[in-house]
Structures are given as C-alpha cells and as structure tokens.
Amino acid sequence: MQIAVDTSIPALYVTHVLDQVQAVRGRPKVVHTDNGAECAGRTMQDWAVKNPVELRFIQPGKPVKTRTSRASTAASATHACGNAGLPA
C-alpha cells in the first residue's frame, strides 16, 4: 500500500487510498477530516455511505481540533483527509 503526499489530492484518489487501507487494516468506524472540497464533496459522502463509515468534520478554521492533534500517537499512514480513525 502506498500513501501519497501532495498539496492537493483529488477525492477519487482519497477514496482509492481509503479502500486500500480498508483492505489491509479493516474498515474505519470514523474518518475525521477538514472541510476541504476533496473531503466534504459528494465523492467522499458516497464512499462513506457505501462503506458505512461516519465522516466527522472539524470546525472550519480549527485544524487543531483534529483527532491527530489530541492524540499523543497517531500513525501517519492512516491519514487521508485527516485521520482515518484507524488504530495505530
């Protein structure tokens, strides 16, 4: 499984990565994310309904409210539009 790092990643790619994560580590219960277009758009909403996964959006303008900032340990490999909610 590969993880992409970029300044902008399209929603279809994000859902592709989440499918790969799900195949290897199991389905996350929750995906914590910011309100960016790639995460708040129809593609992610459809993926979440199809897979039943809850999408939780942080308060706009509050990136410190993500799960990663509150947890002392978080695996960077579980990040796709924020923290994928998977155990480390």
C-alpha positions in Angstrom: 0.0 0.0 0.0 1.3 3.4 -0.9 0.4 6.7 0.7 0.6 9.9 -1.4 1.7 13.2 -0.1 0.8 16.3 -2.1 -0.6 19.8 -1.6 -3.9 18.7 -3.2 -5.2 15.2 -3.7 -8.5 14.6 -5.6 -11.4 13.0 -3.8 -11.4 9.9 -6.1 -7.8 9.3 -5.1 -8.6 9.8 -1.4 -11.3 7.2 -1.6 -9.0 4.8 -3.5 -6.4 5.1 -0.7 -9.2 4.5 1.9 -10.2 1.4 0.0 -6.6 0.2 0.2 -6.4 0.9 3.9 -9.7 -0.9 4.4 -8.4 -4.0 2.5 -5.3 -4.1 4.7 -6.5 -2.9 8.1 -10.3 -3.2 8.0 -13.0 -0.6 7.8 -12.6 2.5 9.9 -15.6 3.5 12.0 -15.0 7.2 11.6 -13.0 9.4 9.2 -12.0 12.7 10.8 -11.4 15.4 8.2 -11.2 19.0 7.4 -13.9 20.8 5.3 -11.8 20.8 2.1 -13.6 20.1 -1.2 -11.9 16.7 -1.6 -13.3 15.6 1.7 -16.6 17.4 2.0 -17.8 16.7 -1.5 -20.2 14.1 -3.0 -17.4 11.6 -3.7 -16.5 11.2 0.0 -20.1 11.3 1.1 -21.0 8.5 -1.4 -17.9 6.4 -0.3 -18.9 6.8 3.4 -22.5 5.7 2.7 -21.3 2.7 0.6 -18.8 1.5 3.2 -20.8 2.6 6.2 -18.2 5.0 7.7 -19.1 8.1 9.6 -17.5 11.3 8.4 -16.7 13.8 11.1 -15.7 17.3 10.0 -13.6 19.6 12.2 -14.8 23.1 13.0 -13.9 25.4 10.0 -10.6 27.2 10.6 -9.7 24.9 13.6 -7.1 22.4 12.3 -6.0 21.8 16.0 -9.4 20.1 16.5 -8.4 17.0 14.5 -8.0 13.7 16.4 -4.3 13.7 15.5 -3.6 16.8 17.5 -5.4 15.4 20.6 -3.8 12.0 20.4 -0.2 11.6 21.5 0.4 8.9 19.0 -1.2 8.6 15.5 0.1 6.6 12.6 0.7 8.9 9.7 -0.2 6.0 7.3 -3.9 6.4 8.5 -4.1 10.0 7.3 -6.3 10.6 4.3 -8.2 13.8 4.6 -7.3 14.0 8.2 -7.1 10.9 10.4 -8.9 7.8 9.0 -9.9 6.8 12.5 -7.9 3.6 12.4 -5.8 2.3 15.4 -2.1 2.8 15.1 
